[in-house]
Amino acid sequence: MVNSIGGHVAAADCDWTPDETFLLRAHVPLGITRVSADGEDSGSFVNLTGINVLTGIAFDNTGAFDHRLMVLGVSGTRSVIFAVDCNGGVQTIKPSIRSLEGDMVVAPTGFGPFGGNLLLTDEFSGKILSVAPGGTVAVVIKTPLPAGMDVTMHGLGFVPDGFTERGGAAYQADRGGGGGSFPGNDSIRRIQSADLIAAGVKDGDLLVAAEFGGAMIDVRCEETCTSFLVARASKATHGEGKIAFSMSAATASPSPQAPQTSAGGPLVPAAVVTYIGEWGIPTAAFALLVLFVAAVGFQVFLRRRR
């Protein structure tokens, strides 16, 4: 699910309504469900055909895809990328790409050669892929985790402008009930900004989390892209969904900062990755909370840039 911050779609001559929520609809007919800002109105926004399951959703807030809603679906052994406008019009951006499952996000314009492109995680290979508005596919980072660690990269989140100065935290849902070696614990894991800064994280970097084991990496794209390991988590962690950020109020004292270099600093110790909300509440509730935090953090980021 994603939250709209508004935006004009030139090709359709329409505008998104701020604070509306759009969800993947997993039952037939497959498509997108819209929920109004006050939560009082919901219903089908658009149906999508030619796919068997929907796996990803993200808003283009940069304008590279004309501020449309990006949706990923799977058909057999291949995936399809759609762009949906605010009138419900659908365009296929990429009719066939290898089957993908994981998170997706549109990169800010300053993200090196991939600014404005749609970024996706490939759980099966560990790669982070880029899809340009014209449909060209490129590899951003290839299998970024050290040998011996699980490569099923899943969650994505861009560090907002002002995060390292004002302080805050990064969050991701840890989904319980998975069983096996990575059962999860139905909680939200949190890493404070001071610990991320000490590990070498900067504003505008992309944080990526592995699904199994919850290891987190930092991806930085300037002329070229580099990555480094930021944090390890509990071995039982089952990370799901987007990485969201909260930021302290603008009047707050800046968070402690460590010298920042292009290389990573010390790893965030597993002991400081706190787990909050261990109440056994449904995964959907975690997803809603993470979505809310992400929406608030991104709107603060946009206001700061104006």
N, C-alpha and C positions, 0 to 999 in steps of 0.2 A: 504494500500500500504506500501511496505517496500523497503529499499535501501540496495543494496549489498555492503559489505566492502571487498569482496573477500573471499577466503577460499577453501580448497581442500576437495573434497568428495572422501574418500578412496575407498568405495565400487564401485563407478562408475568411478574412476580414471579420474576425471575432476575437473576443477576449475571455480568458479564463477568470472565473470568480475566485478571489483570494480565499484561502482557508477551507476550500472544499477538499474532500478526501476521495481518492480513487483507489479501488481495490481490484485485484485479480479475482474473477469469478470462476471457480474451479468446476462448477457443475454445468451441465448442458442447459441452454446454449452458452458456450464459453465466451468470455468477454470481460468487460470492465463495468463495475458497479460504482455509481457516484453517491456520495453522502454529503449533504449540505453542511455549511459551516456551523449551523446550530444543532446539527444532528437530527433534526426533525423530519427531514425528507431524504429518502434514498430510493434508488431504483437503477435499472439497467441504463448505462450510458451508451454502450456500443457492443455489438456482438462481433466476434472475430472467427473467421472460417478457415478451413484448410489446415487446422492444427489439432493435436490430440490433447495437449496440456499447455497451460501457461506457466512460465517459470520466472519472469522478471518484469519490473516496471520502474520507470524513472522519468522525471520531468526534465526537459531541456530548458534550463533557466539562463542559458547563454545566448540563445537565438541562432545558434549554428544549424539546428534542425527546425528553425522557424517557431521556436517556443512550443513545440508539440510534445505530446505524451508518448514516450518510447515504451514499447511492449515486446517481450520476447516469448515466443511460443515454440513448441516442439511438434514436428510432424515426422513420425517414424524415427529414423536415425539422424535427422537433420533439424536445425532450428531456423526460425523465421523471425526477422525483426520488422516490426510495424511502427509507423509514426501516426498518431491519432490527433486530429485537430479539435478545437473546442466546439465545433458543430457536430462532431462524431464522424467526420470524414477520415478514411483510412488509406494510407499509402504504405506500400511495402518497400522498406529501405534495403533489406537484404533478403532475397527469397530463399537462400540456402546457405547455411553455415553449419559447421559440425555441431552436433547435439551438445548444448550447454545447459548447465544448471548452476545457479549461484546468483550473486548480487550484480547490479549494474548501476552506473551513474554517469552523467555527462560531465566531462572535465571542464574546469574553469578555463578561460581563454589563455591564462598565463602558464598552463601546464606544458611547457616546451612544445615539441612538434605535435603533441596530441591534444592541445587545447581545443575545446569545443567538440571533441569526438566522444562517442559513446564508449565507455570502458566496461568490460565484462570479465568476470572471473571464469576460468575453465577449471572446474573442480577436478577433472580427471587427469589433466596434464600439469596443473599447477601454474599455467601461464595466465598472464593478464593480457587480454586482447583489446584492441582499439578498432572501432568501426567509424569511418568518416561519413559525413552526410551523403557522399556519393556512393557509399557501400564498400569502399576499399577497406580491407582487413589487414591489420599489422599486429605484431607482437610487441607489447610494451616492455614486459619483463618475463623472462623464461625461468620457471622453477626456482623461485627466489629463496626458498628455505634451505638451510644446510642439509647435507646428506643425512639420512636417518630419521628426519622429521616428516610428519604427514604433509603432503603437498596439496590437499584438498582446500585450496583457497576459496573463501566464501564471502565474507563481509567486506564492504568498502565504505570509506568515508573520507572526505577532504577536510583537512584541518582549516577552520575558518580564519579569516583575517582578524588579527587582534587576540587570538587565543593565547599565544605565548606571552603577550604583554599583560593581559587582564586576568588570566588564569581561568580554570574551570576543570572539566573532566571529560573523558571519552567513555562511551557506554556501548555495550553490545549484549544482546540476549544470549543466555546460556540455556539451551532447550533441554529439558529433562525428558526421560522416558525413552531414550534412544537404545538403551541396553548395550551389550558388548563392552568393548574396552573404553568407550567414550560415552557414558550414559547421560552426562549433563546433570544439572541439579536445579532446574527451574528457578533461575535467578538472573539478575542482571549484573554483569561484571563491570567494574569501574576502575579506570586508571586516572589519577590526578595529573593535571597539566605539568606540575613541577617534575614529576617522574618522567613524563614523556619528553620534556625539554632536556633533562639530564641525559636522556638516551639519544639526543641529537635531533629530535623532531622540530620542524619549523612550520610556520604558517604556510598554507598552500600545498603542503605535502599530502600525498595519498596514503592513508593507513589501510592495510589489508590484513584480515584475520583468517587463519585456517579454521575449517569447520571442526576437525577432530584434533583436540589438544589445545586449540585456541591460541597458538603462537601468532604474534603480530609483527608485520614488517612495515617499514617506511619506504615509500617510493617517491623519488624526487626527480622531476624532469625539467631540465634547462635546455642546453643544446643537445644533450643526451640524457638518458635515464639511468639512475643508479638506485640500488635498494640495499637495506641493511635490516638485520633483525632487531626489533625494539623490545619485545617482551615475550616471556614464556608464561603459560597459565597452568592451572591444575591439569594433570594428565587426564582427568575425567571430563574436561570441558567439551561441550558440544556447541560451538558457536553458530548462531543463525542470524541472518538479517543484517541490515545496515549498521555501520558504526556511526553513532550519533554523538553530538558534542553539546555541552552547556558551557556558557561563559559567564564570568562574574560581571556585576554591574560596572559601567564605565567609570564610576567614581571610586571603585575599590582600588586598593593598593596593588601594584603589579605583582604577579607571582614570582617566586625566586627563579632566576634564570641561570643556566649553566652556559659556558662558552659553546657556540654553535659552529660546527664545521660541516663540511660536505660528507664526512664519514660519520658513522654512528658512534655514540658514546656508550657508556656501560648499559648493559641490559637492565630493563625494569625487573627487579626481583619478583618472583612469583608471590612472595609474601605481601607485597604492596598492591597486588591486583585484588581489590576487595570484591566480595560477592554480596550484593544487596537484594532484598526482596525474596528471601528464601521461604516463601509461604505456600509453595505448591499451587500457585494460581495458574490458570490456563495460559498456554503459549500466546494466544491471541491478545491477552492483556499486556504481556511483555511487548509484543509488537506495537500495540497502540502507544505505550509509554515511550518506546524508542522513537517512533514516528513523531510524537509530540515534541520530544527533546530536539530531534533533528530539525523540525520545522521552525521552532523558536530560535535555535542557534543560527540557522541560515538566514532568517529574516533580520536578526541583529547584524549579521555579516553584511547583508545588502544595505541596511541603513547606514552602516559605518562607511561604506564605499561611496555613498552619494555626496 
